Amino acid sequence: MRIKFSLAYLPLILFSLVCLGFLLLSSCLPASASITDKSDHVVAFEPTFIAKTIGADRFEHAPVEARQYQRLLRRSAHAYWGLDAPIATMAGQVHQESRWQPDAKSPVGAEGLAQFMPTTSDWFSTLYPDALGDNQPFHPGWALRALVLYDHWLYQRVTAADNCQRWALTLSAYNGGLGWVYRDKQLASAKGADPLVWFNSIEHHSRRADWARRENRTYVRNILTRWELMYAAAGWGAGICH
């Protein structure tokens, strides 16, 4: 039996073959190849695998403005935290606070690289008169010393399952107040969550106003799951959570 072939069907056949080829190719790609949206999103926090979770292609570049303060931050961090200070974490915190703008002033009055409120800088400078007695929040050296020292002061007043979780609590306190951290821990415990674990535990429990809770949780996650990685990749040293 002879099958008659009409040239009229040739374009249809070619189109079908092309479509089949695309389907076969797409089925061979790894799952990550289909991710084209580079918008920010909250990821499940797994400290050991955080770099793998976010992906190397998601690293952003540390701003050029930060470089002039790198040595100053390192010197302050080593002086008050020791040689194993998590410089990348602290750099990420400055990035989140002020984007390294020494003259930054927020709408609510927070000032300088470290974004200290005037009442906080007035009080805290009296605790460390040798390092902070001149109380100059717009001076880069003072601001970085204040940030490093305040982090250390808060760190000594929280407990957690590990250093990464403890830093998360420290950063939450820096942003929203130590009293709120204590209340959040108590609420988490009352709800059956682990009061020694911040990520996916304490962070989900708070009686703060919705806007304050969102700001506080975003602050911690941005620093520890985004900016810390960026500065570590840029050669600023180790971070605390990866």
C-alpha positions as CSV (number, residue, x, y, z in Angstrom):
1,M,0.0,0.0,0.0
2,R,1.5,3.3,-1.0
3,I,1.0,6.3,1.3
4,K,0.5,9.6,-0.5
5,F,2.5,12.5,1.0
6,S,1.3,16.0,0.4
7,L,3.7,19.0,0.8
8,A,0.8,20.9,2.3
9,Y,1.4,19.0,5.5
10,L,5.1,19.7,5.7
11,P,4.9,23.0,7.7
12,L,2.6,21.3,10.3
13,I,5.0,18.4,10.7
14,L,8.0,20.6,11.1
15,F,6.2,22.7,13.7
16,S,5.3,19.6,15.7
17,L,8.9,18.4,15.7
18,V,10.1,21.8,17.0
19,C,7.6,21.7,19.8
20,L,8.5,18.2,20.8
21,G,12.2,19.2,20.9
22,F,11.4,22.1,23.3
23,L,9.4,19.8,25.6
24,L,12.3,17.2,25.7
25,L,14.9,19.9,26.4
26,S,12.9,21.5,29.3
27,S,12.4,18.2,31.0
28,C,16.2,17.7,31.2
29,L,16.9,21.0,33.0
30,P,17.5,21.1,36.7
31,A,14.8,22.6,38.9
32,S,16.8,25.8,39.6
33,A,17.0,26.5,35.9
34,S,13.4,27.4,35.8
35,I,13.8,30.1,38.5
36,T,14.0,33.4,36.7
37,D,12.4,35.6,39.3
38,K,15.2,37.2,41.3
39,S,12.9,39.0,43.7
40,D,13.6,38.7,47.4
41,H,11.8,36.0,49.3
42,V,11.9,34.5,52.8
43,V,13.5,31.1,52.8
44,A,13.3,28.4,55.5
45,F,16.3,29.0,57.7
46,E,18.9,26.2,57.9
47,P,22.2,27.7,59.1
48,T,24.4,24.9,57.9
49,F,23.0,25.0,54.4
50,I,22.1,28.6,54.1
51,A,24.5,29.4,51.1
52,K,23.1,26.4,49.3
53,T,19.5,27.4,50.1
54,I,19.8,30.9,48.7
55,G,22.2,30.0,45.9
56,A,25.5,31.6,44.8
57,D,23.9,33.4,42.0
58,R,21.8,35.4,44.5
59,F,24.8,37.1,46.0
60,E,24.7,40.9,45.7
61,H,27.7,43.2,45.7
62,A,28.8,45.1,48.7
63,P,28.6,48.8,48.1
64,V,31.8,50.7,47.3
65,E,31.0,53.2,50.1
66,A,31.5,50.4,52.6
67,R,35.2,49.8,51.8
68,Q,36.4,53.0,53.5
69,Y,35.0,51.7,56.8
70,Q,36.1,48.1,56.6
71,R,39.3,48.5,58.5
72,L,37.6,50.7,61.1
73,L,34.9,48.1,61.7
74,R,37.3,45.2,61.9
75,R,39.5,47.1,64.5
76,S,36.5,47.8,66.7
77,A,35.1,44.3,66.4
78,H,38.4,42.7,67.3
79,A,38.8,45.0,70.2
80,Y,35.5,44.1,71.9
81,W,34.7,40.7,70.5
82,G,38.1,39.1,69.9
83,L,39.8,37.9,66.7
84,D,36.9,35.6,65.9
85,A,34.4,38.4,65.7
86,P,31.7,37.8,63.0
87,I,32.7,40.8,60.8
88,A,30.5,39.9,57.9
89,T,27.5,39.9,60.3
90,M,28.3,43.3,61.7
91,A,28.9,44.7,58.2
92,G,25.5,43.4,57.2
93,Q,24.0,45.1,60.2
94,V,25.5,48.5,59.3
95,H,24.3,47.9,55.7
96,Q,20.7,47.3,57.0
97,E,20.8,50.3,59.3
98,S,22.2,53.0,57.1
99,R,23.7,51.7,53.9
100,W,27.0,53.1,55.1
101,Q,25.8,56.7,55.0
102,P,27.5,58.4,58.0
103,D,25.0,61.3,57.9
104,A,21.9,59.2,57.7
105,K,19.0,60.3,59.8
106,S,15.7,58.3,59.9
107,P,12.2,59.9,60.0
108,V,12.0,59.0,63.7
109,G,15.4,60.5,64.5
110,A,17.9,57.6,64.5
111,E,21.3,58.9,63.6
112,G,24.5,57.9,61.8
113,L,26.0,54.6,60.5
114,A,24.6,52.7,63.5
115,Q,21.2,54.6,63.6
116,F,21.3,55.2,67.4
117,M,18.3,57.1,68.8
118,P,19.5,60.2,70.7
119,T,18.2,58.8,74.0
120,T,20.0,55.5,73.4
121,S,23.3,57.2,72.5
122,D,23.0,59.5,75.6
123,W,22.4,56.5,77.9
124,F,24.8,54.0,76.3
125,S,27.7,56.5,76.1
126,T,27.7,56.7,79.9
127,L,28.3,52.9,80.1
128,Y,31.5,53.1,78.1
129,P,32.9,56.6,78.7
130,D,36.4,55.7,77.5
131,A,35.1,54.5,74.1
132,L,31.9,56.5,73.6
133,G,32.2,59.4,76.0
134,D,32.2,62.0,73.3
135,N,28.8,60.8,72.1
136,Q,29.1,61.6,68.4
137,P,26.6,59.3,66.5
138,F,27.4,61.0,63.2
139,H,31.1,60.3,63.5
140,P,31.9,56.9,61.7
141,G,34.4,55.8,64.3
142,W,32.1,56.5,67.2
143,A,29.1,54.9,65.4
144,L,30.9,51.6,64.6
145,R,32.3,51.3,68.2
146,A,28.8,51.9,69.5
147,L,27.3,49.3,67.2
148,V,29.9,46.7,68.1
149,L,29.6,47.4,71.9
150,Y,25.8,47.5,71.9
151,D,25.7,44.2,70.1
152,H,28.0,42.8,72.7
153,W,26.0,44.2,75.6
154,L,22.8,42.7,74.2
155,Y,24.5,39.4,73.3
156,Q,25.5,39.0,77.0
157,R,21.8,39.3,78.0
158,V,20.2,36.7,75.8
159,T,20.4,32.9,75.7
160,A,19.9,30.6,72.8
161,A,20.5,27.1,71.4
162,D,23.6,28.2,69.4
163,N,25.5,31.3,68.4
164,C,23.5,31.9,65.2
165,Q,20.2,31.9,67.2
166,R,21.8,34.0,69.9
167,W,22.8,36.6,67.3
168,A,19.3,36.6,65.9
169,L,18.0,37.5,69.3
170,T,20.7,40.2,69.7
171,L,19.7,41.8,66.4
172,S,16.1,41.7,67.3
173,A,16.9,43.5,70.5
174,Y,19.0,46.0,68.7
175,N,16.2,46.9,66.4
176,G,13.2,46.6,68.7
177,G,14.3,46.5,72.3
178,L,15.5,43.9,74.7
179,G,12.3,43.9,76.6
180,W,10.4,42.8,73.6
181,V,12.8,39.9,73.0
182,Y,12.2,38.7,76.6
183,R,8.4,38.9,76.0
184,D,8.6,37.2,72.7
185,K,10.6,34.3,74.2
186,Q,8.1,34.0,77.0
187,L,5.2,33.9,74.6
188,A,6.9,31.4,72.4
189,S,7.4,29.1,75.4
190,A,3.8,29.5,76.5
191,K,2.7,28.5,73.0
192,G,4.8,25.4,73.0
193,A,7.6,26.7,70.8
194,D,11.3,26.5,71.6
195,P,12.3,29.7,73.5
196,L,16.0,29.1,72.7
197,V,15.5,29.1,68.9
198,W,14.7,32.2,66.9
199,F,14.1,31.0,63.4
200,N,10.8,29.4,62.8
201,S,10.1,29.5,66.5
202,I,10.4,32.7,68.6
203,E,10.1,34.8,65.4
204,H,6.6,33.6,64.9
205,H,5.4,34.8,68.3
206,S,4.9,38.4,69.4
207,R,2.3,40.8,70.6
208,R,4.0,43.8,69.0
209,A,2.0,45.9,66.5
210,D,1.9,44.2,63.1
211,W,4.1,46.8,61.5
212,A,6.7,46.6,64.3
213,R,6.7,42.8,64.2
214,R,7.2,42.7,60.4
215,E,10.0,45.3,60.5
216,N,11.8,43.5,63.3
217,R,11.6,40.1,61.7
218,T,12.7,41.4,58.3
219,Y,15.6,43.2,60.0
220,V,16.9,40.0,61.5
221,R,16.4,37.9,58.4
222,N,17.9,40.5,56.0
223,I,21.1,40.6,58.0
224,L,21.6,36.9,58.7
225,T,20.2,35.4,55.5
226,R,21.2,38.1,53.0
227,W,23.7,40.8,53.9
228,E,26.0,38.6,56.0
229,L,26.4,36.3,53.0
230,M,27.1,39.3,50.7
231,Y,29.9,40.6,52.9
232,A,31.4,37.2,53.5
233,A,31.5,36.7,49.7
234,A,33.1,40.1,49.4
235,G,36.0,39.1,51.6
236,W,35.0,40.8,54.9
237,G,35.5,37.7,56.9
238,A,33.2,35.1,58.5
239,G,29.6,35.5,59.4
240,I,27.9,33.9,62.4
241,C,25.3,31.7,60.6
242,H,27.1,30.0,57.7
